[in-house]
Amino acid sequence: MPAIMLFFSDNMAPVHPAVLAAMSGANAPDMPYDGDALSQALDARFSALFETEVAVIWTTTGTSANALALALLCPPYGGILTHAAAHIVLDECGAVEHATGGARLLTCAGEGGKLSPDIVRDRIARLGTGVHHTRPFALSITNVTEYGLVYRPDDVAALGDLCRAQGLALHVDGARFANAIARLGCSPADLTWRAGVDALSLGFTKNGAMNAEALVLFDPARADEARRRRKRAGHLLSKGRFVAAQLHAMLEGDLWLANARAANAAAEPLAGAAGARLLHPVEANEVFLRLSPAEAAALRAQGFGFHDAEPGTARLVTGWHQSAADVMPFAAAIAAL
């Protein structure tokens, strides 16, 4: 089945040629682990991007980035507030609980996967404060959310203010952070540390990399512990330069943003074709729509691949490699239902 007919996930997208070229260019002797020149240059490269001093820990999966980040921010006896549909809750096989040594995920409900200060405040109030109750230490949000919605700088800042008032750290699962920035056109700084974010799991694999994610720490003093935890968890690659090369390639010429813009733009014709079938506004590269089983079968019979999100609904995800023209046959098939 042609790749442009598949809408299961942006993880299905090919590796961008510039990333492959950068990995080939890194295929020369250098220091092992993260002692190579490319890895050593990441802190400065990302500090320029975020307009403040940061420490960057590369890893190869979003799950490991999330688990490492939250292990830094929450002790084994603590709790992590998050949305009930968050990836760390539903799709990471208890990785956060494992990495933290037992911290609990304290879930909240919110429309479209988003949380507000009122929702979080109410959840905290219902936890209890005595020794019998789990004390929250961190809040984790996803931007773009699991339902394709975007937190804006003001949204994040409101949660950041609440976290500071409650003594909580704030983590962002940014597997599609690039898509949020492409949608909003704001500075990465405005959507992170200026809004009170302590740690960001910045995804590149969905956006053109082969297997590269960046854990961005806005308090560089945490970097040593993060690196030790990465090693202990088995995520320190002996040839880390090949991961670092991917991150540099994605930042070069703002390729990460160009790819995200392309993925977002490819979702627009699908959203237009879905019309009243849409379950959520389309703000990035995910489209959720109502489909009966018969309608879903009819689309699949035409060669279009996608996931069932819940009974009677479908999730369509576009990638950097798809143009608006590429998705028009699928848009036409949806409109014709």
C-alpha positions as CSV (number, residue, x, y, z in Angstrom):
1,M,0.0,0.0,0.0
2,P,1.5,3.4,-0.9
3,A,2.8,5.4,2.1
4,I,0.6,8.4,1.1
5,M,-2.5,6.2,1.6
6,L,-1.6,5.3,5.2
7,F,-2.8,7.5,8.0
8,F,-2.2,5.3,11.0
9,S,0.5,7.5,12.6
10,D,3.2,10.0,11.8
11,N,5.7,7.4,13.0
12,M,5.1,5.7,9.7
13,A,6.7,8.6,7.8
14,P,10.1,8.1,6.2
15,V,13.3,9.5,7.6
16,H,14.0,12.8,6.0
17,P,16.9,12.7,3.6
18,A,18.8,15.4,5.5
19,V,18.7,13.3,8.6
20,L,20.1,10.3,6.7
21,A,22.8,12.5,5.3
22,A,23.7,13.8,8.7
23,M,23.9,10.2,10.1
24,S,26.2,9.2,7.2
25,G,28.3,12.3,7.9
26,A,28.7,11.2,11.5
27,N,30.0,7.8,10.4
28,A,33.6,8.5,11.5
29,P,35.6,7.7,14.6
30,D,34.7,9.9,17.6
31,M,34.4,9.6,21.4
32,P,31.8,7.0,22.6
33,Y,28.5,7.5,24.4
34,D,27.8,11.2,24.6
35,G,31.4,12.4,24.6
36,D,31.4,13.0,20.8
37,A,31.5,16.5,19.3
38,L,27.9,16.4,18.1
39,S,26.5,15.4,21.5
40,Q,28.7,17.9,23.3
41,A,27.3,20.7,21.0
42,L,23.6,20.0,21.8
43,D,23.3,22.2,24.9
44,A,24.5,25.3,23.1
45,R,22.4,24.5,20.0
46,F,19.2,24.1,22.0
47,S,20.0,27.0,24.4
48,A,20.0,29.2,21.3
49,L,16.7,27.8,20.2
50,F,15.0,28.3,23.6
51,E,16.7,31.6,24.3
52,T,18.0,30.4,27.7
53,E,20.6,28.0,29.1
54,V,19.3,24.4,28.9
55,A,20.7,20.9,29.2
56,V,19.8,18.4,26.6
57,I,19.7,14.6,27.1
58,W,19.3,12.7,23.9
59,T,17.4,9.4,23.8
60,T,15.9,7.2,21.2
61,T,12.2,7.0,22.3
62,G,9.6,9.3,23.5
63,T,8.7,6.8,26.3
64,S,12.2,7.0,27.7
65,A,12.3,10.8,27.5
66,N,9.0,11.0,29.4
67,A,10.0,8.4,32.0
68,L,13.4,10.0,32.6
69,A,11.9,13.5,32.9
70,L,9.3,12.4,35.4
71,A,11.8,10.3,37.4
72,L,13.7,13.6,37.9
73,L,10.6,15.5,39.0
74,C,8.8,13.0,41.3
75,P,10.0,10.7,44.1
76,P,8.8,7.1,44.3
77,Y,6.2,8.0,47.0
78,G,4.7,10.9,45.0
79,G,2.1,11.4,42.4
80,I,2.0,12.9,38.9
81,L,-1.1,14.7,37.8
82,T,-2.0,14.1,34.1
83,H,-4.9,13.6,31.7
84,A,-6.6,10.3,31.8
85,A,-5.9,9.9,28.0
86,A,-2.2,10.9,28.3
87,H,0.3,8.7,26.5
88,I,2.1,8.1,29.7
89,V,-1.1,6.6,31.1
90,L,-2.4,4.5,28.2
91,D,0.5,3.8,25.9
92,E,3.8,3.5,27.8
93,C,3.3,0.2,29.6
94,G,3.9,1.6,33.1
95,A,7.3,3.1,32.1
96,V,6.9,6.2,34.3
97,E,5.9,4.1,37.3
98,H,9.0,1.9,36.6
99,A,11.4,4.7,36.2
100,T,10.2,6.6,39.2
101,G,10.3,3.5,41.4
102,G,6.5,3.5,42.0
103,A,5.1,7.1,41.7
104,R,1.3,7.1,41.0
105,L,-0.3,8.7,37.9
106,L,-3.2,10.8,39.2
107,T,-5.5,11.2,36.3
108,C,-7.9,14.0,35.4
109,A,-10.6,14.5,32.8
110,G,-10.6,17.3,30.4
111,E,-12.2,18.0,27.0
112,G,-9.9,17.1,24.0
113,G,-7.1,15.9,26.3
114,K,-6.5,19.4,27.7
115,L,-6.3,20.3,31.4
116,S,-7.1,23.7,32.9
117,P,-6.1,25.1,36.3
118,D,-9.6,24.5,37.7
119,I,-9.5,20.9,36.7
120,V,-6.1,20.3,38.3
121,R,-7.0,22.3,41.4
122,D,-10.1,20.3,41.9
123,R,-8.2,17.0,41.5
124,I,-5.6,18.2,44.1
125,A,-8.4,19.1,46.5
126,R,-9.9,15.6,46.2
127,L,-6.6,13.9,47.0
128,G,-6.4,14.7,50.7
129,T,-3.3,16.0,52.5
130,G,-2.7,13.4,55.2
131,V,-0.1,10.7,55.4
132,H,-2.6,8.2,54.0
133,H,-2.8,10.1,50.7
134,T,-0.5,10.4,47.7
135,R,1.1,13.8,47.5
136,P,1.5,15.3,44.0
137,F,4.9,16.4,42.9
138,A,4.4,17.1,39.2
139,L,2.0,17.9,36.5
140,S,2.5,16.4,33.0
141,I,0.6,17.8,30.0
142,T,0.8,16.8,26.3
143,N,1.2,19.4,23.6
144,V,-0.2,18.6,21.0
145,T,-2.7,16.6,23.0
146,E,-3.7,13.1,22.3
147,Y,-6.8,14.5,20.5
148,G,-4.9,16.9,18.4
149,L,-5.5,20.1,20.4
150,V,-2.9,22.7,21.1
151,Y,-2.0,24.4,24.4
152,R,-1.3,28.1,23.8
153,P,1.3,30.0,25.8
154,D,-1.4,31.5,28.0
155,D,-2.8,28.0,28.7
156,V,0.6,26.7,29.7
157,A,1.4,29.8,31.8
158,A,-1.9,29.4,33.7
159,L,-0.9,25.9,34.6
160,G,2.6,27.0,35.3
161,D,1.3,29.6,37.8
162,L,-0.8,26.9,39.5
163,C,2.2,24.5,39.7
164,R,4.3,27.2,41.4
165,A,1.6,27.9,43.9
166,Q,1.2,24.2,44.6
167,G,4.9,23.4,44.7
168,L,4.6,21.2,41.6
169,A,7.1,20.7,38.7
170,L,5.6,21.0,35.2
171,H,6.5,18.5,32.4
172,V,5.4,18.7,28.8
173,D,5.2,15.6,26.6
174,G,6.1,17.2,23.3
175,A,6.0,14.3,20.9
176,R,4.3,16.7,18.5
177,F,5.7,19.9,20.0
178,A,6.9,21.0,16.6
179,N,3.3,20.8,15.3
180,A,2.1,23.0,18.1
181,I,4.8,25.7,17.4
182,A,4.0,25.5,13.6
183,R,0.4,26.0,14.4
184,L,0.9,28.9,16.8
185,G,3.9,30.6,15.3
186,C,5.2,31.5,18.7
187,S,8.6,31.1,20.2
188,P,9.5,27.8,21.7
189,A,10.5,29.8,24.8
190,D,7.0,31.2,25.2
191,L,5.5,27.7,25.2
192,T,7.9,26.3,27.7
193,W,10.2,28.0,30.3
194,R,8.6,31.4,30.1
195,A,5.3,29.7,30.9
196,G,6.8,27.8,33.9
197,V,7.8,24.5,32.2
198,D,10.6,22.6,34.0
199,A,11.2,19.8,31.5
200,L,10.2,19.1,27.9
201,S,10.3,15.8,26.0
202,L,10.8,17.2,22.6
203,G,10.0,14.7,19.8
204,F,11.7,14.4,16.5
205,T,11.0,10.9,15.4
206,K,7.4,11.6,14.3
207,N,8.7,14.6,12.4
208,G,11.5,13.3,10.2
209,A,14.1,11.7,12.4
210,M,14.9,8.0,12.5
211,N,15.0,7.5,16.3
212,A,15.9,10.8,18.1
213,E,14.2,12.6,21.0
214,A,15.5,15.4,23.2
215,L,14.8,15.7,26.9
216,V,15.2,19.5,27.4
217,L,15.9,20.5,31.0
218,F,15.3,24.2,31.8
219,D,17.4,23.7,35.0
220,P,20.7,22.5,33.7
221,A,21.7,21.4,37.3
222,R,19.5,18.4,36.8
223,A,21.5,17.1,33.9
224,D,24.0,14.9,35.8
225,E,21.2,13.0,37.5
226,A,19.4,12.7,34.2
227,R,22.4,11.2,32.5
228,R,23.0,8.7,35.3
229,R,19.3,7.7,35.1
230,R,19.6,7.3,31.3
231,K,22.6,5.0,31.8
232,R,21.0,3.0,34.6
233,A,17.9,2.5,32.4
234,G,20.0,1.2,29.5
235,H,19.4,4.1,27.2
236,L,23.0,5.4,26.9
237,L,24.0,4.3,23.4
238,S,27.7,3.6,22.8
239,K,27.6,5.5,19.5
240,G,25.4,8.4,20.6
241,R,26.8,10.7,17.8
242,F,24.2,9.1,15.4
243,V,21.4,10.3,17.6
244,A,22.9,13.7,18.1
245,A,23.5,14.0,14.3
246,Q,19.7,13.6,13.8
247,L,18.9,16.4,16.3
248,H,21.3,18.8,14.6
249,A,19.9,18.0,11.2
250,M,16.4,18.6,12.3
251,L,17.3,22.0,13.8
252,E,19.4,23.0,10.7
253,G,17.4,25.6,8.7
254,D,14.4,25.0,10.9
255,L,13.7,21.7,9.2
256,W,11.7,20.6,12.3
257,L,9.3,23.4,11.7
258,A,9.1,23.0,8.0
259,N,8.2,19.3,8.4
260,A,5.6,20.1,11.1
261,R,4.0,22.8,8.9
262,A,3.8,20.2,6.0
263,A,2.1,17.7,8.3
264,N,-0.3,20.2,9.6
265,A,-1.2,21.4,6.2
266,A,-1.8,17.9,4.9
267,A,-4.5,17.5,7.6
268,E,-6.5,20.5,6.5
269,P,-8.2,18.9,3.4
270,L,-9.2,15.9,5.5
271,A,-10.7,18.2,8.1
272,G,-12.6,20.1,5.5
273,A,-13.9,16.9,4.0
274,A,-15.0,15.5,7.4
275,G,-17.2,18.6,8.1
276,A,-19.8,17.7,10.7
277,R,-18.2,14.4,11.3
278,L,-15.3,16.1,13.2
279,L,-15.1,15.2,16.9
280,H,-12.5,17.9,17.8
281,P,-11.1,21.0,16.1
282,V,-8.1,20.2,13.9
283,E,-5.2,22.2,15.2
284,A,-2.2,20.1,14.1
285,N,-1.9,16.9,12.2
286,E,-4.5,14.6,13.8
287,V,-8.1,14.3,12.6
288,F,-10.8,12.6,14.7
289,L,-14.1,11.9,13.0
290,R,-17.2,9.8,13.3
291,L,-17.4,6.8,11.0
292,S,-19.8,3.9,11.2
293,P,-18.2,0.4,10.9
294,A,-19.6,0.2,7.3
295,E,-18.1,3.5,6.4
296,A,-14.8,2.6,7.8
297,A,-14.8,-0.7,5.9
298,A,-15.7,1.2,2.7
299,L,-12.7,3.5,3.1
300,R,-10.3,0.7,3.9
301,A,-11.6,-1.2,0.8
302,Q,-10.4,1.7,-1.3
303,G,-6.9,1.3,0.2
304,F,-6.9,3.9,2.9
305,G,-5.3,2.9,6.2
306,F,-6.2,4.4,9.6
307,H,-6.9,3.4,13.2
308,D,-10.3,3.2,15.0
309,A,-10.0,5.5,17.9
310,E,-13.1,4.3,19.8
311,P,-16.2,2.5,18.6
312,G,-17.7,4.6,15.8
313,T,-14.7,7.0,15.5
314,A,-11.5,7.1,13.5
315,R,-8.1,8.8,14.0
316,L,-6.3,10.0,10.9
317,V,-2.7,11.3,11.3
318,T,-0.7,13.0,8.5
319,G,3.1,13.2,8.2
320,W,5.7,15.5,6.9
321,H,6.0,13.5,3.7
322,Q,2.4,14.1,2.7
323,S,1.2,17.2,0.8
324,A,-2.3,18.5,0.5
325,A,-2.4,17.1,-3.0
326,D,-1.4,13.7,-1.7
327,V,-4.3,13.4,0.7
328,M,-7.0,14.7,-1.7
329,P,-8.1,11.2,-2.8
330,F,-8.7,10.4,0.9
331,A,-10.5,13.7,1.4
332,A,-12.7,13.0,-1.6
333,A,-13.5,9.5,-0.4
334,I,-14.5,10.9,3.0
335,A,-16.7,13.6,1.4
336,A,-18.4,11.0,-0.7
337,L,-19.6,8.9,2.2
